[in-house]
Amino acid sequence: FVLIPSYRDPECHKTLKDLFEKAAKPERIFVGLVWQYDAVEDAEYLKDPYPRQDQVRVVHYSLDQCKGAGWARNEGLKLWQDEPYTLQIQAHSRFVEGWDEQLLDMLARCPSEKPVLCLWPPNYSPSPKGDQYTNKVQPIRINSLGHPDDPQFVHLTSDFMEPGDPRQGLYPTPWW
């Protein structure tokens, strides 16, 4: 199950297309899409049909109904139908070939009984010259716990991991 909260994102259709095209087994992928949009200004984003429409569950919300990113993720989780895995992504994402198999392989290599894979994905920005992104993932790690001048308890940061890193896509991090 791939959860995609989309707030007026013009790249969402391209993300859906790329997600299915690059999956090793696209028939097992189901999407929960939360479209948040302005019916007039964003009409261009909504006109194209979704790829694999029978595998994309969609809820639509006008801007006056939206209540933030956490709310949108919760609305998307209501579209989950007992799929064994859940992946949450941005509506402006791109994938590598066989991404679904690669994630399952990573999970299988985790020593924990209930692993969670988390990262900041490579930077991505669309451009007239084509999709631009770096081929580097950024594993999340804790930078510090608490600070007297900052009410935030956990401060996160990340480091780039080069392709071919000996950790093979896994970098243990604390989870709370």
N, C-alpha and C positions, 0 to 999 in steps of 0.2 A: 504494500500500500504506500503510495507516494502522496504526501500531503503538500499541496501548493496553495498557500494564501497569496492572492494576487491583488494588490492595491493599484489599480490604474496602470498596470505594467504592460507596455506595448510589446514586450518580448515573450509574453506568456505562451502564445501559440507556437513560437519557434522552440521554446523550451519543451513543450509537449511533443512536438515533432521529433526533436533530437532525443528525448527520453526513450521513445518507442523505437526509433530507427537504430539506436546504438545498444539497445538491450540484447543480450544473447538469446533470451527467451521472452520476447515482448508479450506473448499471450498470457503470461502469468502476472503482468504488471497491471495494477488498478490504481487510478488516480482519484484523489479527493480534491477538487478545485473549488476554492472560495473566491469568486469574482466580485470585487468591490469596484464600482465604476460610476462614472457620470454618463447617463444614457445618451446625451448629446455629444459632449466633448470626446468621449471614448468609443463612440460607435464604430470607428475604424478598427479598433482592437478586437471587437466582438463579432465582426461579420464573417470571418473564416470559420468553416466547420472544424471541429476538433478531430485529430487523427484518432482512430479506434474509439469512436464515440460510445460503443457499448462497454468500454473499459474506463470511461471517464465519468465520474459522478460529480455533478456541478450544483452549487447553490449560488444564486445571484443576490447581491445587495447593492442598493443605491447608496450614494455617499452619506445621505442623512441617516442611514441605518448602521453605519460602521462604528465600531467601538474600540478600535485599536488592534495591534498585531496579535496580542494574546487571545483576544476574543475571536479573531479570524481563525487562528490555529484551533481553538476549541470547536468552532463551527465545522471546520474541516474534519476533525476527529469524529464527528457525528456521522460522517460518511464511511467510516471504517466498517468493514463487514467480516471480521474475524480472520483477516489475512495474517499469516504468521510473522511478518516483518513490517516495520513502518520506517519510512524514510521521509524526513521533512526537508524541503528545499525552498530556495527562493524562486520566484516566478521568472527570473532572468538567469538561467543556469544552462550550462552545456555539459555534455557527458563524454566519457571515453568509451571506446568500443568494449562491449562486454561488461559494462559497469555493474550490472546486477550480479553476474557470476563473481566478479572481483570482490564485491561487498560480502557475499556469502562465504567466499574463501577467507576473507579477513575475520569474519565472525568465527569460523571453524578453528582458526589459529589462536583465538583468544583463550587465555588460561582460565578466565572467570566463567562461572556457570551461567551468569546472565550479563553478558558484555553489552556495552553501549559504545557504538562508534560515533565520535563527534569530531568535527573539525571546522575551521573556517575554510571554505573552498577557495580555489585559485581566483584571483581577481579576474573579472570578466566585464567587458564593456563592448556593446555593439558599435560598429563603425561602418561608414560607407564602403570601406575596403574589405569588409568581412569581419567576422567575430574575432575579437582580440582578447587573449587571455594568456596568463602565464601557466606553465605546466608544473606548478609547484603547489602542494597542499600545505596548509598551515595547521599543524596539530595544536589544539588548545592546551595551555598549561596555566597553572596558577602562578601569578607574579608575586602576590603578597596576600597575607590575610590581615585585614583590618589596618586602619591608620587613624590616629587621633583626630586628624583634620578632615577626614572623609567618612561619611556615613556608610559607604559601601563596604561590606564585610569582606567579600572575595573580589580581588582584582585579577582579571584574566588577561593573558597576553598570548602570543603565538610566535613561532619561528618557522621560516620556510624550510620545507623538507624537499630536497632535490629528487627528481626522478631517479630510480635505481638505488635509493637509500637502502642500506642493509637491513633496516627494520621492516622492509617490505610492506610499507603502508601502515604498520602498527607502531604506536608510540604510547606506552602506558601513561595515563593521566588520572589524577584524582577525580572522583565524581561525588557529588553530594546531592 
